[in-house]
Amino acid sequence: MVIKKEQFISDQKVGNLVETTFVVSEKQIKKKKNGEDYCTVTLQDSSGTVEGVLWTEVFQGAGVFLEGDLVEIKGILKEYKGSRQLIINSLVKMKKDADQDLSDYIKSTSKDIDSMFEEVLGYIDSLENKHLKELLDIFMDDEKFARDYRTSTAAVRYHHAYQGGLLEHSLNVIKICDMLAGIYDNVNRDLLLAGAILHDVGKIREYSSGVNMKMTNRGRLLGHITIGYGWVLEKIGQIKGFPKDLADRLLHIILSHHGHLEYGSPKRPKILEAFIVYHADHLDGDIGGFNIILENSNSENEWSEYARNFERPVYIKQLDLEEEEESLDAGDLNGHDHNRSRNKDSGPSPKDMGQDGLFK
């Protein structure tokens, strides 16, 4: 039976009764203090994701369902620790139908994939180094690679975690790098842009595609940095006369683009172009992650719940200049009146602070 989806999670508000179908993207069985099992799930449709919980009786009555299954649920959307949570009252696994349109369950970039890919090809055409251009052409002329580069996700959760996310993220990094190449001296633009285009290609093999995007076994064992390094090295080997120093520098960009050993990079950036790719990648990832928090948080809250990727809650209240309740005067901006001497209420003095800059 082909199921028509009518409710999407992005349209739902806290307190709504939700009766619709989702794909189960994550499932975890947990135990309450009394030893009883309950289940938490991440449910997805094309508009986004929502965390859900099946308490013991509901979980026991739901039967067997797995990650990637299409399920019909009934529940109430509530708020928990600043985020929406679906309290599920019933869950039924749906039978697979070959004619079922799954586009309603796959979140995709809001940007035009064809246009973004053409922009990437335009940057490749702008390169002057024949070796780098040939390398990138080998990748992009491969139909399967080009398709995967266009449609793969850049992550499972934290940023650009949707179909086309890898392309969107890569293009953003390319644009940031190109801008910085025009600002700073001593930057090899061709090397920089080639590194930006290829820095995350390993994610094509790190994550599975389709309705249930998740990390592959290969991704768990090797990671996208190692996978991407090997892939680019393999293609370089197909090009006669590719300069060794150029190859080393390009591969170094891929290996170092997470910046720190503890974040998965086996090498820290040691050339200018690697520094730029690292910072561009980090910046775009953080902005993408912040936007996910904005999309998934209750718009009535001022602060998000604790964000693991930022290791802090973040301020999510939107700026509304028409509803300013108070304004700053010169005294507020300066922090104190220059015509008065410091007193005990005028703020901490240097002696009130430790060597690390924190208040004692």
C-alpha positions in Angstrom: 0.0 0.0 0.0 1.4 3.4 -1.0 1.2 5.8 1.9 0.5 9.5 1.4 2.3 11.7 4.0 0.3 14.7 5.0 2.0 15.9 8.3 5.7 17.0 8.3 7.6 17.5 11.5 8.7 21.1 10.7 5.1 22.2 10.7 4.2 20.8 14.1 4.1 22.8 17.3 4.5 21.7 21.0 1.1 20.3 22.1 0.1 19.0 18.7 -1.2 15.5 18.2 1.0 14.0 15.5 -0.3 11.1 13.4 1.9 10.4 10.4 4.7 8.3 9.1 8.4 8.7 9.6 11.6 6.8 8.9 13.5 5.6 11.9 17.0 7.0 11.5 18.2 6.0 15.0 17.0 3.6 17.7 18.3 2.9 21.2 17.0 0.6 23.8 17.6 1.9 27.4 16.7 0.9 30.9 14.8 2.7 33.5 15.9 2.7 37.2 13.5 -0.2 37.9 15.2 -2.3 35.1 12.4 -2.0 32.6 13.2 -1.3 28.9 12.1 1.7 27.0 13.2 3.0 23.6 14.4 6.4 22.2 14.2 7.0 18.5 15.2 9.7 16.0 12.5 10.1 13.4 13.0 11.8 10.1 11.1 13.2 7.2 12.1 15.5 4.4 11.5 18.6 6.7 13.8 17.5 9.5 14.1 15.2 12.5 12.5 14.8 15.9 13.6 12.8 19.0 10.9 10.4 20.3 10.4 8.1 23.2 8.4 4.9 23.6 7.9 4.2 27.3 7.8 0.6 28.4 4.2 -0.5 27.6 4.2 1.3 24.2 7.7 -0.2 23.3 6.6 -3.7 24.3 3.5 -3.4 22.1 5.3 -1.9 19.1 6.8 -5.2 17.9 10.1 -5.4 16.0 11.2 -2.4 14.1 14.7 -1.4 12.9 16.7 1.6 11.9 15.7 2.5 8.3 12.1 1.2 8.7 9.1 3.2 7.7 6.7 3.5 10.7 3.4 5.1 11.4 3.2 6.8 14.8 0.7 8.5 17.0 1.9 10.8 19.7 2.0 14.2 21.4 4.8 16.7 20.7 6.2 18.1 23.9 9.2 20.1 25.0 12.1 18.5 26.9 15.2 20.5 28.0 14.6 23.2 25.4 14.0 20.9 22.4 10.9 19.1 21.0 10.3 15.5 22.0 7.6 13.3 20.6 5.9 11.1 23.3 4.8 8.1 21.2 1.6 6.4 22.1 1.7 3.9 19.3 4.1 2.8 16.6 3.4 0.4 13.7 6.0 -0.8 11.2 4.7 -0.3 7.7 5.2 -2.9 4.9 7.6 -1.9 2.2 6.0 -1.0 -1.2 8.2 -0.8 -4.3 6.0 2.1 -5.5 6.4 4.1 -2.3 7.8 7.6 -2.9 10.5 8.0 -0.3 11.3 11.7 -1.2 9.0 12.7 1.7 11.4 11.1 4.1 14.8 12.2 2.9 15.9 15.6 4.0 17.7 17.4 1.1 19.5 20.7 0.7 17.3 23.6 0.0 19.7 24.8 -2.7 19.7 23.7 -6.3 22.1 20.8 -6.7 22.7 21.3 -10.4 23.6 25.0 -9.9 26.0 24.2 -7.1 27.7 21.5 -9.0 28.1 23.8 -12.0 29.7 26.4 -9.7 32.2 23.8 -8.5 33.0 22.9 -12.1 33.5 26.6 -12.8 36.1 26.9 -10.1 37.9 23.9 -11.6 37.9 25.5 -15.0 39.5 28.6 -13.4 42.6 26.8 -12.2 45.9 27.3 -14.1 47.9 24.3 -12.8 47.5 21.6 -15.4 48.2 18.8 -12.9 45.6 19.8 -10.4 43.1 20.4 -13.2 43.7 17.0 -14.6 43.3 15.4 -11.2 40.0 17.1 -10.6 38.8 16.3 -14.1 39.5 12.6 -13.4 37.2 12.7 -10.4 34.4 14.8 -11.9 34.4 12.8 -15.2 33.6 9.7 -13.3 29.8 9.5 -13.4 29.4 7.6 -10.1 31.8 10.0 -8.3 30.0 13.0 -9.7 26.6 11.7 -8.7 27.8 10.8 -5.2 29.6 14.2 -4.7 26.3 15.9 -5.6 24.0 13.8 -3.4 26.0 12.6 -0.4 25.6 14.0 3.1 28.4 15.8 5.0 27.4 14.4 8.3 24.8 12.4 10.2 23.9 15.0 12.8 26.0 18.1 13.3 26.1 20.1 10.1 24.9 19.7 6.5 23.4 16.4 7.5 21.2 15.9 4.5 21.2 14.8 0.9 23.4 17.3 -1.1 25.0 18.4 2.2 28.5 17.4 1.1 28.2 19.5 -2.1 26.8 22.5 -0.3 29.5 22.4 2.4 32.3 21.9 -0.1 31.1 24.8 -2.2 30.9 27.0 0.9 34.5 26.1 1.8 35.6 26.7 -1.8 34.0 30.2 -1.8 35.5 31.1 1.6 39.0 29.9 0.4 38.7 31.8 -2.8 37.8 35.0 -1.0 40.8 34.6 1.4 43.1 33.9 -1.5 42.2 37.3 -2.8 42.9 39.0 0.5 46.2 37.5 1.6 49.6 37.3 0.0 51.7 34.1 -0.6 48.6 31.9 -1.1 48.7 29.4 -4.0 45.1 29.7 -5.2 45.1 26.6 -7.4 46.4 24.4 -4.6 44.0 26.0 -2.1 40.9 25.5 -4.2 41.9 21.9 -5.2 42.3 21.1 -1.5 38.9 22.7 -0.7 37.2 20.7 -3.5 38.7 17.4 -2.3 39.0 17.9 1.4 35.9 15.9 2.3 35.6 13.4 -0.6 36.1 10.5 1.9 32.7 11.3 3.3 31.2 9.7 0.1 32.4 6.3 1.5 32.2 7.2 5.2 28.4 7.6 5.1 25.6 5.5 3.5 23.2 7.3 1.2 19.5 7.0 0.7 16.6 7.1 3.2 18.7 6.1 6.3 22.0 8.0 6.1 24.4 6.5 8.7 28.1 5.8 9.1 29.3 2.8 7.2 31.6 0.1 8.7 34.4 1.5 6.6 33.7 5.0 7.9 33.8 3.8 11.5 37.1 1.9 10.9 39.0 4.4 8.8 37.2 7.8 8.9 36.8 10.1 5.9 40.2 11.7 6.3 42.0 8.4 5.8 39.6 7.4 3.1 40.0 10.7 1.2 43.8 10.6 1.4 43.9 7.1 -0.1 41.4 8.0 -2.8 43.2 11.2 -3.9 46.6 9.4 -3.8 45.2 6.7 -6.0 44.1 9.2 -8.7 47.3 11.1 -8.5 49.1 7.8 -9.4 47.2 7.8 -12.7 48.7 11.1 -13.8 52.1 10.9 -15.5 54.5 13.5 -14.2 52.5 14.8 -11.3 55.0 16.7 -9.2 55.8 15.0 -5.9 56.0 18.3 -3.9 52.6 19.3 -5.2 51.1 15.9 -4.3 52.5 16.1 -0.8 51.1 19.5 -0.3 47.6 18.6 -1.5 47.6 15.4 0.5 48.7 17.4 3.6 45.7 19.6 3.2 43.4 16.6 3.3 45.2 15.0 6.3 45.3 18.2 8.3 41.9 19.8 7.6 40.5 19.0 11.1 43.3 21.0 12.5 44.1 18.9 15.6 45.2 15.4 16.3 42.4 14.9 18.9 39.8 15.9 16.2 40.9 13.2 13.8 43.7 14.8 11.8 46.9 12.7 11.8 48.8 16.0 10.9 48.3 19.6 12.0 48.3 22.2 9.3 51.9 23.1 8.3 51.4 25.1 5.1 49.5 28.2 4.5 46.9 26.6 2.2 46.2 23.9 4.8 45.6 26.6 7.5 43.1 28.3 5.3 41.2 25.1 4.4 41.1 24.1 8.1 39.6 27.4 9.2 37.2 27.6 6.3 36.0 24.0 6.9 35.6 24.7 10.7 33.8 28.0 10.1 31.2 26.5 7.7 30.7 23.5 9.9 30.0 25.7 12.9 27.6 27.9 11.1 25.8 24.9 9.6 25.6 23.4 13.1 24.3 26.6 14.6 21.5 26.8 12.0 20.5 23.2 12.8 20.1 24.3 16.5 18.0 27.2 15.4 15.8 25.0 13.2 15.2 22.4 15.9 14.8 24.6 19.0 11.5 26.1 20.3 11.3 29.6 18.8 9.8 30.9 22.1 13.0 30.1 24.0 15.9 32.4 24.4 18.6 29.7 24.9 19.1 26.3 23.3 19.6 23.2 25.3 23.3 22.1 25.8 24.8 21.8 22.3 27.4 19.0 22.3 29.2 20.4 19.2 29.7 23.8 20.9 30.0 22.4 24.5 27.6 25.1 25.7 24.0 26.3 25.3 23.7 29.1 22.6 21.6 32.2 22.5 18.9 31.6 19.9 16.5 34.5 20.4 16.1 36.4 17.2 17.0 40.1 17.0 13.9 42.2 16.7 14.7 45.9 16.6 11.0 46.9 16.7 10.6 45.4 20.1 13.6 47.0 21.9 12.6 47.5 25.5 15.7 49.5 26.5 18.5 51.3 24.9 22.1 51.8 25.8 23.4 55.3 26.7 27.1 56.3 26.7 27.5 55.3 30.3 26.4 51.8 29.5 28.8 51.5 26.6 31.7 52.7 28.6 31.0 50.6 31.6 31.4 53.5 34.1 31.5 57.2 34.3 35.0 58.5 33.5 34.3 61.5 35.8 34.1 59.2 38.8 36.8 57.3 40.5 36.6 53.5 40.7 34.4 52.2 43.5 33.5 48.7 44.7 30.5 48.5 42.3 32.3 49.5 39.1 33.6 46.1 38.2 36.6 43.8 38.9 40.1 45.1 39.0 43.1 43.1 37.6 43.9 41.9 41.1 40.5 40.2 41.3 41.5 37.9 38.4 43.7 34.9 38.3 46.5 34.2 35.8 44.0 32.5 33.5 41.8 35.6 33.3 39.0 34.1 35.4 37.5 35.7 38.5 38.8 34.4 41.7 
